[in-house]
């Protein structure tokens, strides 16, 4: 399932393998897919892609927030 969803996502967003691997390191994409096997197993490609897009956007936003929070220095 992970390979299938990864390839679906890569093709939908025109990502190279290297670009996808960088995204996976930032977002834990593949573990997310592994944990979502049951719902993905019963969902068509458009639904899977929508769910994964939402997850990736949230993970990237959280990563940006964490990075900003870590860069702030409190008096």
C-alpha positions in Angstrom: 0.0 0.0 0.0 2.8 2.4 0.8 4.4 2.1 -2.6 1.1 2.5 -4.4 0.1 5.6 -2.4 3.7 7.0 -2.7 3.6 6.6 -6.5 0.1 8.1 -6.7 1.2 11.1 -4.7 4.5 11.5 -6.7 2.6 11.4 -10.0 -0.1 13.8 -8.8 2.5 16.4 -7.7 5.2 15.7 -10.3 7.8 14.8 -7.7 11.0 12.9 -8.5 12.0 10.0 -6.2 14.5 12.3 -4.4 12.0 15.0 -3.9 9.5 12.5 -2.5 12.1 11.1 -0.1 12.9 14.6 1.2 9.2 15.1 1.7 8.9 11.8 3.6 11.8 12.7 5.9 10.0 16.0 6.7 6.5 14.6 7.1 6.8 10.8 7.9 4.6 10.2 4.9 5.3 6.5 4.6 4.5 5.7 8.3 1.3 7.7 8.0 0.3 5.6 5.0 1.2 2.4 6.8 -1.0 3.4 9.8 -3.9 4.3 7.5 -4.0 1.0 5.7 -7.6 0.2 6.6 -9.2 3.4 5.5 -7.0 3.6 2.4 -7.8 0.0 1.5 -11.5 0.9 1.2 -11.0 4.3 -0.5 -10.5 5.2 -4.2 -7.5 7.1 -5.5 -9.1 10.5 -5.3 -10.1 10.1 -1.7 -6.6 8.7 -0.8 -5.0 11.6 -2.5 -7.2 14.2 -0.7 -6.5 12.6 2.6 -2.7 12.4 2.0 -2.7 16.0 0.8 -4.4 17.2 4.0 -1.9 15.2 6.1 1.2 16.6 4.2 -0.1 20.2 4.4 -0.6 19.7 8.2 2.7 18.1 8.8 4.6 20.8 6.8 2.7 23.5 8.7 3.5 21.9 12.0 7.2 21.6 11.0 7.3 25.2 10.0 5.7 26.2 13.3 8.1 24.1 15.3 11.0 25.6 13.5 9.8 29.1 14.2 9.1 28.3 17.8 12.6 26.9 18.3 14.1 30.0 16.7 12.5 32.4 19.1 14.5 33.4 22.1 12.7 34.5 25.2 14.2 37.1 27.5 
